[in-house]
Amino acid sequence: MIEYSDRVLTPYVDRCISLASQNNVNIRALQDALYELYTFFNKPGGGKLITSFPNKHKLGECFTFMLEYDWMQDSDIREVWAEDGFYCFTNIIATEDNATQMSQAEHMLSLLILLHLGGESLKPKIQDILVKSEYRPESLFFNREDYSKGAEYVIEQFAFLAAMGARPLIMQTPQIIHFFSTKYSGFKEFFEDILGHEDFFKLDPTKIFGKAKFISSVIESILKDC
């Protein structure tokens, strides 16, 4: 299955990334390419193509592009894109072979951008998971504050973790924040606001990521049933 998804999806994934990386993005061409890629997932077995695709960083970037260059303007579809992108980045962070501090920082920065663009669209799924897990064994992943403050608070923790995890890359290339602030409206304010949560510095990052992996596992199980 891995070989199948790699062979089928890679040309479409690479085309989307190539178009998005151009200095003057041809938005219509990129939207068309993203739509062609999305059609593979919007059919029976499409979820398994996502879970079995080996380069989940690249695939996650494509879901981020879908959120950025949204041609559908449908809140339900944006939720799917955000969930699938979150799954891709969380999965690669957790499972990357021969991971380095810098490779993990790149994944974390990409996760941060996804949360900036798609955090609102992630709220319904995460809130649903919180509601369903509160009185079950899964509640061990979350604390009382998570349950009382809800999905937005949990997503803010993920954004904080991603911002801190991206620091080696940001320190090496300080202009990167300016670049993404120019590219994404409100990104600098989002980044600074997240790091302004002083209470988050007291949290155990492994526990925050444990929550992210649990949510990712729920999304993965849904994808495998699609």
GUBAKE-719875 format. One record per residue (C-alpha): residue number from 1; residue in three letters; x, y, z. Coordinates in pm, 1 decimal, m for minus. Each point is the difference from the previous one (the first is absolute). Example, Ala and Ser with C-alpha at 12.3 -4.5 7.8 and 13.67 -1.06 7.14 Angstrom:
2
<atom><i>1</i><aa>ala</aa><east>1230.0</east><north>m450.0</north><up>780.0</up></atom>
<atom><i>2</i><aa>ser</aa><east>137.0</east><north>344.0</north><up>m66.0</up></atom>
***
This chain:
226
<atom><i>1</i><aa>met</aa><east>0.0</east><north>0.0</north><up>0.0</up></atom>
<atom><i>2</i><aa>ile</aa><east>287.7</east><north>237.5</north><up>77.2</up></atom>
<atom><i>3</i><aa>glu</aa><east>150.9</east><north>m59.5</north><up>m342.3</up></atom>
<atom><i>4</i><aa>tyr</aa><east>m340.7</east><north>50.1</north><up>m159.1</up></atom>
<atom><i>5</i><aa>ser</aa><east>m73.4</east><north>332.9</north><up>169.1</up></atom>
<atom><i>6</i><aa>asp</aa><east>354.3</east><north>123.2</north><up>m66.8</up></atom>
<atom><i>7</i><aa>arg</aa><east>m21.8</east><north>m85.5</north><up>m370.2</up></atom>
<atom><i>8</i><aa>val</aa><east>m347.3</east><north>147.4</north><up>m43.4</up></atom>
<atom><i>9</i><aa>leu</aa><east>23.2</east><north>316.4</north><up>208.7</up></atom>
<atom><i>10</i><aa>thr</aa><east>361.3</east><north>116.9</north><up>m31.8</up></atom>
<atom><i>11</i><aa>pro</aa><east>m33.8</east><north>167.0</north><up>m344.2</up></atom>
<atom><i>12</i><aa>tyr</aa><east>m305.4</east><north>194.7</north><up>120.7</up></atom>
<atom><i>13</i><aa>val</aa><east>156.8</east><north>91.9</north><up>334.2</up></atom>
<atom><i>14</i><aa>asp</aa><east>322.0</east><north>114.8</north><up>m165.1</up></atom>
<atom><i>15</i><aa>arg</aa><east>m189.5</east><north>208.7</north><up>m255.8</up></atom>
<atom><i>16</i><aa>cys</aa><east>m194.0</east><north>178.4</north><up>274.4</up></atom>
<atom><i>17</i><aa>ile</aa><east>318.6</east><north>76.9</north><up>192.5</up></atom>
<atom><i>18</i><aa>ser</aa><east>177.0</east><north>116.6</north><up>m315.2</up></atom>
<atom><i>19</i><aa>leu</aa><east>m281.7</east><north>237.4</north><up>m92.0</up></atom>
<atom><i>20</i><aa>ala</aa><east>m25.3</east><north>133.7</north><up>355.7</up></atom>
<atom><i>21</i><aa>ser</aa><east>374.6</east><north>69.4</north><up>17.8</up></atom>
<atom><i>22</i><aa>gln</aa><east>7.0</east><north>228.6</north><up>m303.6</up></atom>
<atom><i>23</i><aa>asn</aa><east>70.5</east><north>369.1</north><up>61.7</up></atom>
<atom><i>24</i><aa>asn</aa><east>m319.3</east><north>106.0</north><up>m170.2</up></atom>
<atom><i>25</i><aa>val</aa><east>m245.2</east><north>m275.9</north><up>81.6</up></atom>
<atom><i>26</i><aa>asn</aa><east>m247.6</east><north>m81.1</north><up>m274.1</up></atom>
<atom><i>27</i><aa>ile</aa><east>m289.4</east><north>m40.9</north><up>240.6</up></atom>
<atom><i>28</i><aa>arg</aa><east>m240.5</east><north>m148.7</north><up>m254.1</up></atom>
<atom><i>29</i><aa>ala</aa><east>254.2</east><north>m261.8</north><up>m110.9</up></atom>
<atom><i>30</i><aa>leu</aa><east>81.4</east><north>m85.1</north><up>361.4</up></atom>
<atom><i>31</i><aa>gln</aa><east>m366.9</east><north>m29.9</north><up>92.8</up></atom>
<atom><i>32</i><aa>asp</aa><east>m55.3</east><north>m231.2</north><up>m296.9</up></atom>
<atom><i>33</i><aa>ala</aa><east>297.0</east><north>m214.8</north><up>108.0</up></atom>
<atom><i>34</i><aa>leu</aa><east>m122.0</east><north>m10.0</north><up>360.2</up></atom>
<atom><i>35</i><aa>tyr</aa><east>m345.7</east><north>m99.9</north><up>m117.9</up></atom>
<atom><i>36</i><aa>glu</aa><east>146.1</east><north>m285.7</north><up>m206.1</up></atom>
<atom><i>37</i><aa>leu</aa><east>185.7</east><north>m120.9</north><up>309.4</up></atom>
<atom><i>38</i><aa>tyr</aa><east>m305.5</east><north>39.3</north><up>222.5</up></atom>
<atom><i>39</i><aa>thr</aa><east>m214.4</east><north>m214.7</north><up>m230.6</up></atom>
<atom><i>40</i><aa>phe</aa><east>211.0</east><north>m303.8</north><up>97.3</up></atom>
<atom><i>41</i><aa>phe</aa><east>m107.5</east><north>41.1</north><up>362.1</up></atom>
<atom><i>42</i><aa>asn</aa><east>m362.9</east><north>76.9</north><up>m68.2</up></atom>
<atom><i>43</i><aa>lys</aa><east>m86.7</east><north>m356.0</north><up>m97.6</up></atom>
<atom><i>44</i><aa>pro</aa><east>m5.2</east><north>m346.6</north><up>161.5</up></atom>
<atom><i>45</i><aa>gly</aa><east>348.2</east><north>m97.9</north><up>113.8</up></atom>
<atom><i>46</i><aa>gly</aa><east>121.4</east><north>359.8</north><up>m13.7</up></atom>
<atom><i>47</i><aa>gly</aa><east>77.1</east><north>11.6</north><up>370.6</up></atom>
<atom><i>48</i><aa>lys</aa><east>235.3</east><north>m296.2</north><up>m27.2</up></atom>
<atom><i>49</i><aa>leu</aa><east>195.0</east><north>185.3</north><up>m270.0</up></atom>
<atom><i>50</i><aa>ile</aa><east>69.1</east><north>269.5</north><up>259.0</up></atom>
<atom><i>51</i><aa>thr</aa><east>101.0</east><north>m235.7</north><up>281.3</up></atom>
<atom><i>52</i><aa>ser</aa><east>226.2</east><north>m207.0</north><up>m224.2</up></atom>
<atom><i>53</i><aa>phe</aa><east>168.1</east><north>286.4</north><up>m186.3</up></atom>
<atom><i>54</i><aa>pro</aa><east>366.1</east><north>m0.7</north><up>110.9</up></atom>
<atom><i>55</i><aa>asn</aa><east>85.7</east><north>371.6</north><up>m26.7</up></atom>
<atom><i>56</i><aa>lys</aa><east>m256.1</east><north>143.6</north><up>237.1</up></atom>
<atom><i>57</i><aa>his</aa><east>178.4</east><north>334.7</north><up>28.5</up></atom>
<atom><i>58</i><aa>lys</aa><east>m56.8</east><north>69.7</north><up>m369.6</up></atom>
<atom><i>59</i><aa>leu</aa><east>m358.1</east><north>m125.1</north><up>19.5</up></atom>
<atom><i>60</i><aa>gly</aa><east>m61.4</east><north>215.0</north><up>307.5</up></atom>
<atom><i>61</i><aa>glu</aa><east>126.9</east><north>301.0</north><up>m192.0</up></atom>
<atom><i>62</i><aa>cys</aa><east>m257.7</east><north>m70.8</north><up>m269.6</up></atom>
<atom><i>63</i><aa>phe</aa><east>m281.6</east><north>3.3</north><up>257.0</up></atom>
<atom><i>64</i><aa>thr</aa><east>138.9</east><north>332.2</north><up>125.1</up></atom>
<atom><i>65</i><aa>phe</aa><east>m11.5</east><north>132.6</north><up>m356.8</up></atom>
<atom><i>66</i><aa>met</aa><east>m362.3</east><north>m113.1</north><up>m24.5</up></atom>
<atom><i>67</i><aa>leu</aa><east>m80.6</east><north>209.2</north><up>306.7</up></atom>
<atom><i>68</i><aa>glu</aa><east>197.4</east><north>294.4</north><up>m134.5</up></atom>
<atom><i>69</i><aa>tyr</aa><east>m130.1</east><north>m5.6</north><up>m358.5</up></atom>
<atom><i>70</i><aa>asp</aa><east>m348.1</east><north>m126.4</north><up>87.0</up></atom>
<atom><i>71</i><aa>trp</aa><east>m209.8</east><north>m29.3</north><up>m316.1</up></atom>
<atom><i>72</i><aa>met</aa><east>m292.9</east><north>m173.8</north><up>171.2</up></atom>
<atom><i>73</i><aa>gln</aa><east>m96.2</east><north>245.8</north><up>276.1</up></atom>
<atom><i>74</i><aa>asp</aa><east>m169.4</east><north>m283.1</north><up>187.2</up></atom>
<atom><i>75</i><aa>ser</aa><east>53.2</east><north>m20.5</north><up>377.2</up></atom>
<atom><i>76</i><aa>asp</aa><east>m47.5</east><north>m378.9</north><up>10.1</up></atom>
<atom><i>77</i><aa>ile</aa><east>266.8</east><north>m53.6</north><up>m264.7</up></atom>
<atom><i>78</i><aa>arg</aa><east>237.0</east><north>238.1</north><up>177.9</up></atom>
<atom><i>79</i><aa>glu</aa><east>m42.5</east><north>m213.7</north><up>311.4</up></atom>
<atom><i>80</i><aa>val</aa><east>108.2</east><north>m306.6</north><up>m197.7</up></atom>
<atom><i>81</i><aa>trp</aa><east>304.4</east><north>178.1</north><up>m143.0</up></atom>
<atom><i>82</i><aa>ala</aa><east>104.5</east><north>127.8</north><up>342.5</up></atom>
<atom><i>83</i><aa>glu</aa><east>m44.0</east><north>m341.2</north><up>161.9</up></atom>
<atom><i>84</i><aa>asp</aa><east>190.6</east><north>m180.6</north><up>m273.5</up></atom>
<atom><i>85</i><aa>gly</aa><east>283.1</east><north>254.5</north><up>7.6</up></atom>
<atom><i>86</i><aa>phe</aa><east>19.9</east><north>m22.3</north><up>378.6</up></atom>
<atom><i>87</i><aa>tyr</aa><east>19.5</east><north>m378.4</north><up>m26.4</up></atom>
<atom><i>88</i><aa>cys</aa><east>278.2</east><north>17.3</north><up>m259.8</up></atom>
<atom><i>89</i><aa>phe</aa><east>224.1</east><north>237.0</north><up>194.7</up></atom>
<atom><i>90</i><aa>thr</aa><east>m59.4</east><north>m164.7</north><up>337.4</up></atom>
<atom><i>91</i><aa>asn</aa><east>68.0</east><north>m341.1</north><up>m149.1</up></atom>
<atom><i>92</i><aa>ile</aa><east>329.6</east><north>99.4</north><up>m162.1</up></atom>
<atom><i>93</i><aa>ile</aa><east>117.6</east><north>173.0</north><up>318.1</up></atom>
<atom><i>94</i><aa>ala</aa><east>m72.2</east><north>m317.6</north><up>197.0</up></atom>
<atom><i>95</i><aa>thr</aa><east>135.7</east><north>m257.4</north><up>m244.5</up></atom>
<atom><i>96</i><aa>glu</aa><east>273.8</east><north>164.0</north><up>m209.2</up></atom>
<atom><i>97</i><aa>asp</aa><east>296.4</east><north>m228.0</north><up>m64.0</up></atom>
<atom><i>98</i><aa>asn</aa><east>343.6</east><north>150.4</north><up>67.6</up></atom>
<atom><i>99</i><aa>ala</aa><east>m160.7</east><north>317.0</north><up>131.1</up></atom>
<atom><i>100</i><aa>thr</aa><east>223.2</east><north>299.1</north><up>72.1</up></atom>
<atom><i>101</i><aa>gln</aa><east>m69.6</east><north>310.6</north><up>203.0</up></atom>
<atom><i>102</i><aa>met</aa><east>m25.0</east><north>199.7</north><up>m321.9</up></atom>
<atom><i>103</i><aa>ser</aa><east>m228.4</east><north>m245.2</north><up>m182.4</up></atom>
<atom><i>104</i><aa>gln</aa><east>m231.8</east><north>m5.6</north><up>300.3</up></atom>
<atom><i>105</i><aa>ala</aa><east>9.2</east><north>381.1</north><up>11.3</up></atom>
<atom><i>106</i><aa>glu</aa><east>m113.9</east><north>9.3</north><up>m363.6</up></atom>
<atom><i>107</i><aa>his</aa><east>m293.2</east><north>m229.5</north><up>79.0</up></atom>
<atom><i>108</i><aa>met</aa><east>m88.3</east><north>210.7</north><up>304.2</up></atom>
<atom><i>109</i><aa>leu</aa><east>4.4</east><north>321.8</north><up>m202.3</up></atom>
<atom><i>110</i><aa>ser</aa><east>m228.2</east><north>m157.1</north><up>m259.3</up></atom>
<atom><i>111</i><aa>leu</aa><east>m234.7</east><north>m114.3</north><up>276.9</up></atom>
<atom><i>112</i><aa>leu</aa><east>m2.1</east><north>354.0</north><up>139.5</up></atom>
<atom><i>113</i><aa>ile</aa><east>m98.6</east><north>142.3</north><up>m338.3</up></atom>
<atom><i>114</i><aa>leu</aa><east>m274.5</east><north>m260.8</north><up>m34.7</up></atom>
<atom><i>115</i><aa>leu</aa><east>m135.8</east><north>95.8</north><up>342.8</up></atom>
<atom><i>116</i><aa>his</aa><east>8.6</east><north>367.5</north><up>m95.7</up></atom>
<atom><i>117</i><aa>leu</aa><east>m198.5</east><north>m63.5</north><up>m317.3</up></atom>
<atom><i>118</i><aa>gly</aa><east>m219.2</east><north>m286.7</north><up>119.6</up></atom>
<atom><i>119</i><aa>gly</aa><east>m24.1</east><north>21.1</north><up>377.7</up></atom>
<atom><i>120</i><aa>glu</aa><east>m362.9</east><north>110.4</north><up>m10.3</up></atom>
<atom><i>121</i><aa>ser</aa><east>m81.2</east><north>m292.0</north><up>m228.2</up></atom>
<atom><i>122</i><aa>leu</aa><east>162.8</east><north>m244.7</north><up>243.5</up></atom>
<atom><i>123</i><aa>lys</aa><east>m216.0</east><north>109.6</north><up>291.9</up></atom>
<atom><i>124</i><aa>pro</aa><east>m309.3</east><north>m214.6</north><up>m76.5</up></atom>
<atom><i>125</i><aa>lys</aa><east>197.6</east><north>m325.4</north><up>m19.3</up></atom>
<atom><i>126</i><aa>ile</aa><east>208.6</east><north>72.0</north><up>309.0</up></atom>
<atom><i>127</i><aa>gln</aa><east>m301.9</east><north>113.6</north><up>199.3</up></atom>
<atom><i>128</i><aa>asp</aa><east>m183.3</east><north>m317.5</north><up>m100.0</up></atom>
<atom><i>129</i><aa>ile</aa><east>298.8</east><north>m208.0</north><up>115.2</up></atom>
<atom><i>130</i><aa>leu</aa><east>9.2</east><north>185.7</north><up>331.6</up></atom>
<atom><i>131</i><aa>val</aa><east>m370.3</east><north>m57.2</north><up>59.6</up></atom>
<atom><i>132</i><aa>lys</aa><east>19.7</east><north>m369.5</north><up>m84.6</up></atom>
<atom><i>133</i><aa>ser</aa><east>316.7</east><north>m66.3</north><up>199.8</up></atom>
<atom><i>134</i><aa>glu</aa><east>m73.4</east><north>183.8</north><up>324.6</up></atom>
<atom><i>135</i><aa>tyr</aa><east>m134.1</east><north>m303.0</north><up>186.3</up></atom>
<atom><i>136</i><aa>arg</aa><east>196.5</east><north>m266.0</north><up>m185.1</up></atom>
<atom><i>137</i><aa>pro</aa><east>356.6</east><north>m134.0</north><up>29.1</up></atom>
<atom><i>138</i><aa>glu</aa><east>104.9</east><north>256.3</north><up>m263.0</up></atom>
<atom><i>139</i><aa>ser</aa><east>m55.1</east><north>269.5</north><up>261.7</up></atom>
<atom><i>140</i><aa>leu</aa><east>349.8</east><north>m77.5</north><up>126.3</up></atom>
<atom><i>141</i><aa>phe</aa><east>133.1</east><north>198.1</north><up>m297.2</up></atom>
<atom><i>142</i><aa>phe</aa><east>m182.3</east><north>316.5</north><up>105.4</up></atom>
<atom><i>143</i><aa>asn</aa><east>m32.9</east><north>192.2</north><up>326.7</up></atom>
<atom><i>144</i><aa>arg</aa><east>m290.6</east><north>180.4</north><up>161.7</up></atom>
<atom><i>145</i><aa>glu</aa><east>106.4</east><north>331.4</north><up>m149.5</up></atom>
<atom><i>146</i><aa>asp</aa><east>m7.4</east><north>m150.1</north><up>m349.9</up></atom>
<atom><i>147</i><aa>tyr</aa><east>m356.9</east><north>m116.2</north><up>56.2</up></atom>
<atom><i>148</i><aa>ser</aa><east>m118.0</east><north>325.6</north><up>156.5</up></atom>
<atom><i>149</i><aa>lys</aa><east>163.5</east><north>233.1</north><up>m254.1</up></atom>
<atom><i>150</i><aa>gly</aa><east>m61.9</east><north>m220.7</north><up>m301.8</up></atom>
<atom><i>151</i><aa>ala</aa><east>145.5</east><north>m47.0</north><up>m345.6</up></atom>
<atom><i>152</i><aa>glu</aa><east>136.4</east><north>351.4</north><up>m45.1</up></atom>
<atom><i>153</i><aa>tyr</aa><east>216.8</east><north>m36.3</north><up>310.3</up></atom>
<atom><i>154</i><aa>val</aa><east>131.1</east><north>m338.4</north><up>m116.7</up></atom>
<atom><i>155</i><aa>ile</aa><east>80.2</east><north>138.2</north><up>m346.8</up></atom>
<atom><i>156</i><aa>glu</aa><east>186.6</east><north>290.0</north><up>159.7</up></atom>
<atom><i>157</i><aa>gln</aa><east>216.4</east><north>m254.6</north><up>182.4</up></atom>
<atom><i>158</i><aa>phe</aa><east>76.8</east><north>m172.1</north><up>m329.6</up></atom>
<atom><i>159</i><aa>ala</aa><east>90.6</east><north>334.5</north><up>m158.1</up></atom>
<atom><i>160</i><aa>phe</aa><east>227.3</east><north>80.4</north><up>295.2</up></atom>
<atom><i>161</i><aa>leu</aa><east>171.1</east><north>m338.6</north><up>m31.7</up></atom>
<atom><i>162</i><aa>ala</aa><east>44.7</east><north>54.3</north><up>m374.6</up></atom>
<atom><i>163</i><aa>ala</aa><east>138.9</east><north>351.5</north><up>49.3</up></atom>
<atom><i>164</i><aa>met</aa><east>249.8</east><north>m121.3</north><up>258.1</up></atom>
<atom><i>165</i><aa>gly</aa><east>91.2</east><north>m301.6</north><up>m212.6</up></atom>
<atom><i>166</i><aa>ala</aa><east>64.5</east><north>224.9</north><up>m300.7</up></atom>
<atom><i>167</i><aa>arg</aa><east>246.3</east><north>219.8</north><up>192.8</up></atom>
<atom><i>168</i><aa>pro</aa><east>321.0</east><north>m162.8</north><up>m134.1</up></atom>
<atom><i>169</i><aa>leu</aa><east>m110.0</east><north>80.8</north><up>m354.9</up></atom>
<atom><i>170</i><aa>ile</aa><east>m115.3</east><north>349.9</north><up>97.3</up></atom>
<atom><i>171</i><aa>met</aa><east>328.1</east><north>71.5</north><up>180.4</up></atom>
<atom><i>172</i><aa>gln</aa><east>195.7</east><north>m118.0</north><up>m302.1</up></atom>
<atom><i>173</i><aa>thr</aa><east>m216.6</east><north>204.7</north><up>m239.4</up></atom>
<atom><i>174</i><aa>pro</aa><east>m149.1</east><north>292.7</north><up>198.8</up></atom>
<atom><i>175</i><aa>gln</aa><east>m158.7</east><north>155.2</north><up>m308.7</up></atom>
<atom><i>176</i><aa>ile</aa><east>m231.4</east><north>m298.3</north><up>m30.3</up></atom>
<atom><i>177</i><aa>ile</aa><east>m257.8</east><north>158.8</north><up>231.7</up></atom>
<atom><i>178</i><aa>his</aa><east>m0.4</east><north>314.0</north><up>m213.1</up></atom>
<atom><i>179</i><aa>phe</aa><east>m41.7</east><north>m211.5</north><up>m312.5</up></atom>
<atom><i>180</i><aa>phe</aa><east>m302.3</east><north>m186.0</north><up>133.3</up></atom>
<atom><i>181</i><aa>ser</aa><east>m142.7</east><north>317.8</north><up>152.5</up></atom>
<atom><i>182</i><aa>thr</aa><east>4.9</east><north>149.8</north><up>m348.6</up></atom>
<atom><i>183</i><aa>lys</aa><east>m146.7</east><north>m314.7</north><up>m152.9</up></atom>
<atom><i>184</i><aa>tyr</aa><east>m269.1</east><north>m66.6</north><up>261.8</up></atom>
<atom><i>185</i><aa>ser</aa><east>m203.8</east><north>284.2</north><up>141.5</up></atom>
<atom><i>186</i><aa>gly</aa><east>21.2</east><north>10.6</north><up>378.6</up></atom>
<atom><i>187</i><aa>phe</aa><east>271.8</east><north>m264.5</north><up>28.8</up></atom>
<atom><i>188</i><aa>lys</aa><east>239.8</east><north>218.4</north><up>200.9</up></atom>
<atom><i>189</i><aa>glu</aa><east>m274.8</east><north>91.7</north><up>246.1</up></atom>
<atom><i>190</i><aa>phe</aa><east>m102.3</east><north>m365.6</north><up>23.5</up></atom>
<atom><i>191</i><aa>phe</aa><east>361.0</east><north>m104.4</north><up>66.1</up></atom>
<atom><i>192</i><aa>glu</aa><east>57.2</east><north>267.6</north><up>264.1</up></atom>
<atom><i>193</i><aa>asp</aa><east>m333.6</east><north>m65.1</north><up>170.1</up></atom>
<atom><i>194</i><aa>ile</aa><east>73.1</east><north>m371.2</north><up>27.5</up></atom>
<atom><i>195</i><aa>leu</aa><east>340.1</east><north>61.7</north><up>158.3</up></atom>
<atom><i>196</i><aa>gly</aa><east>m165.9</east><north>247.0</north><up>235.7</up></atom>
<atom><i>197</i><aa>his</aa><east>m176.0</east><north>m284.2</north><up>181.2</up></atom>
<atom><i>198</i><aa>glu</aa><east>240.8</east><north>m10.3</north><up>292.8</up></atom>
<atom><i>199</i><aa>asp</aa><east>m191.8</east><north>m282.7</north><up>167.4</up></atom>
<atom><i>200</i><aa>phe</aa><east>81.3</east><north>m227.1</north><up>m293.5</up></atom>
<atom><i>201</i><aa>phe</aa><east>370.4</east><north>12.0</north><up>88.0</up></atom>
<atom><i>202</i><aa>lys</aa><east>m91.0</east><north>m193.2</north><up>314.8</up></atom>
<atom><i>203</i><aa>leu</aa><east>m166.4</east><north>m281.0</north><up>m194.9</up></atom>
<atom><i>204</i><aa>asp</aa><east>177.8</east><north>m323.8</north><up>m87.4</up></atom>
<atom><i>205</i><aa>pro</aa><east>56.4</east><north>6.5</north><up>m379.8</up></atom>
<atom><i>206</i><aa>thr</aa><east>m13.7</east><north>m379.8</north><up>m15.6</up></atom>
<atom><i>207</i><aa>lys</aa><east>m349.9</east><north>9.0</north><up>149.7</up></atom>
<atom><i>208</i><aa>ile</aa><east>m110.6</east><north>266.3</north><up>m249.5</up></atom>
<atom><i>209</i><aa>phe</aa><east>130.2</east><north>m215.6</north><up>m283.1</up></atom>
<atom><i>210</i><aa>gly</aa><east>m168.4</east><north>m301.9</north><up>155.4</up></atom>
<atom><i>211</i><aa>lys</aa><east>m331.5</east><north>180.0</north><up>m43.6</up></atom>
<atom><i>212</i><aa>ala</aa><east>89.0</east><north>81.7</north><up>m360.2</up></atom>
<atom><i>213</i><aa>lys</aa><east>91.8</east><north>m362.8</north><up>m73.1</up></atom>
<atom><i>214</i><aa>phe</aa><east>m323.2</east><north>m123.2</north><up>154.7</up></atom>
<atom><i>215</i><aa>ile</aa><east>m208.6</east><north>237.1</north><up>m212.3</up></atom>
<atom><i>216</i><aa>ser</aa><east>206.7</east><north>m99.0</north><up>m303.2</up></atom>
<atom><i>217</i><aa>ser</aa><east>m69.7</east><north>m368.0</north><up>72.6</up></atom>
<atom><i>218</i><aa>val</aa><east>m373.7</east><north>69.9</north><up>3.2</up></atom>
<atom><i>219</i><aa>ile</aa><east>26.9</east><north>174.7</north><up>m337.2</up></atom>
<atom><i>220</i><aa>glu</aa><east>211.0</east><north>m288.2</north><up>m132.4</up></atom>
<atom><i>221</i><aa>ser</aa><east>m261.5</east><north>m256.2</north><up>102.1</up></atom>
<atom><i>222</i><aa>ile</aa><east>m265.5</east><north>198.8</north><up>m185.5</up></atom>
<atom><i>223</i><aa>leu</aa><east>219.5</east><north>22.2</north><up>m309.7</up></atom>
<atom><i>224</i><aa>lys</aa><east>64.8</east><north>m373.8</north><up>0.8</up></atom>
<atom><i>225</i><aa>asp</aa><east>m374.7</east><north>m62.1</north><up>2.6</up></atom>
<atom><i>226</i><aa>cys</aa><east>m57.9</east><north>229.8</north><up>m298.3</up></atom>
***
